[in-house]
Amino acid sequence: MDSALWWLFATLLGVPLVITSLPEFGLLAIGAASAMVAAGLGAGATWQILTFVGVSIVMLVGVRPLAYRMLRKSPQVRMGIEALQGATAVVQERVDHDGGRIKLNGEIWSARALFPNQVYEPGQQVDVVEIKGATALVI
């Protein structure tokens, strides 16, 4: 049987990729496909094997880490108190360094001005800088 046909069978390494979801099998299948192309171009058995091994190593060493890194980079979803930091709120009761009330994400929160000399009147918009306990520090 022609060696290119054997390499075609080797490209079936992609089948375990579908079954097991291991991308390494797909990378080896790309190496086998490269060796099949080399065989189709008339390369000898030694060059076919070197092509398979070389392309497979390049794919496993070069592409695999990049693929895994890209898979692990999911968008960071801020939740809880972290999601409230940086949000805009509306002053409900006068807010100064001693206290006050704001409406933040539809809820009434106790709040304090971040700096002692700042005062915010009802209706003003403020930005939440930090949450300390159940009190929002605003500017």
C-alpha positions in Angstrom: 0.0 0.0 0.0 1.2 3.5 -0.7 2.8 5.3 2.2 0.5 8.3 1.7 -2.5 6.1 2.4 -0.9 4.9 5.6 -0.5 8.5 6.7 -4.1 9.2 5.8 -5.0 6.4 8.2 -2.8 8.1 10.8 -4.8 11.3 10.4 -7.6 9.4 12.0 -5.9 10.4 15.3 -8.4 13.2 15.1 -11.2 10.7 16.0 -10.0 10.3 19.7 -10.0 14.2 19.7 -13.7 14.1 19.2 -14.3 11.3 21.7 -12.0 12.5 24.5 -11.8 16.2 23.9 -8.0 16.1 24.1 -6.6 18.6 21.6 -3.2 16.7 21.6 -4.7 14.1 19.3 -5.7 16.8 16.8 -2.2 18.2 16.9 -0.8 14.7 16.1 -3.3 14.3 13.3 -1.9 17.6 11.8 1.5 16.0 12.0 0.3 12.9 10.2 -1.4 15.0 7.6 1.9 16.9 7.0 3.7 13.5 6.6 1.0 12.5 4.1 1.6 15.6 2.1 5.4 14.8 2.2 4.7 11.2 1.0 2.5 12.6 -1.8 5.3 14.8 -2.9 7.6 11.7 -3.2 9.6 12.0 0.0 11.2 8.8 1.4 10.1 7.0 4.5 12.8 8.8 6.6 11.6 12.2 5.5 8.0 11.3 6.1 8.7 10.2 9.7 10.9 13.3 10.3 8.1 15.4 9.0 5.5 13.7 11.3 7.8 14.0 14.3 8.9 17.6 13.6 5.4 19.0 12.9 4.0 17.1 15.9 6.6 18.5 18.2 6.2 22.0 16.9 2.4 21.7 17.4 2.7 20.2 20.9 5.4 22.6 22.1 4.3 25.7 20.3 0.6 25.6 19.7 -0.7 23.6 22.7 0.4 26.1 25.4 -1.1 29.0 23.4 -4.4 27.2 23.0 -4.6 26.4 26.7 -3.7 29.9 27.7 -6.4 31.3 25.5 -8.9 28.8 27.0 -8.1 29.9 30.5 -8.5 33.6 29.7 -12.2 34.0 30.5 -13.6 37.4 31.1 -13.5 38.3 34.7 -17.0 38.8 36.1 -17.1 41.0 39.1 -19.5 39.8 41.7 -20.7 40.9 45.1 -19.0 43.9 46.7 -16.4 44.0 43.9 -19.2 44.7 41.4 -20.3 47.7 43.4 -17.0 49.4 43.5 -16.9 52.0 40.7 -20.7 52.1 40.4 -22.7 55.3 40.3 -25.2 55.9 43.0 -27.8 58.7 43.8 -27.7 60.5 47.2 -31.0 59.9 49.1 -30.0 61.7 52.4 -27.2 64.1 52.8 -23.8 62.3 52.7 -20.8 63.7 54.5 -17.9 62.2 56.4 -20.2 61.2 59.3 -22.7 59.3 57.1 -25.8 59.4 54.9 -27.8 57.3 52.5 -27.4 56.5 48.8 -29.4 54.4 46.3 -27.0 51.9 44.8 -28.3 49.3 42.3 -31.9 49.8 43.5 -31.0 49.4 47.1 -30.5 51.9 49.9 -27.0 51.9 51.4 -25.4 53.8 54.2 -22.6 55.9 52.9 -19.8 58.2 53.9 -17.8 60.8 52.0 -14.3 59.6 51.3 -12.8 63.0 52.2 -13.8 64.8 55.4 -14.6 68.1 53.7 -17.0 66.7 51.0 -20.7 67.0 51.3 -23.3 65.6 48.9 -26.9 66.7 48.8 -29.9 64.5 47.8 -30.2 64.0 44.1 -26.5 64.3 43.4 -24.7 61.4 41.7 -21.7 59.9 43.4 -19.2 57.2 42.6 -18.6 54.3 45.0 -14.9 54.0 45.7 -15.0 51.2 48.3 -17.3 49.2 50.4 -16.4 48.9 54.1 -18.8 46.6 55.9 -22.3 47.8 55.0 -21.1 51.4 54.2 -20.1 52.7 50.8 -17.3 55.3 50.6 -18.2 57.7 47.9 -16.7 60.6 46.0 
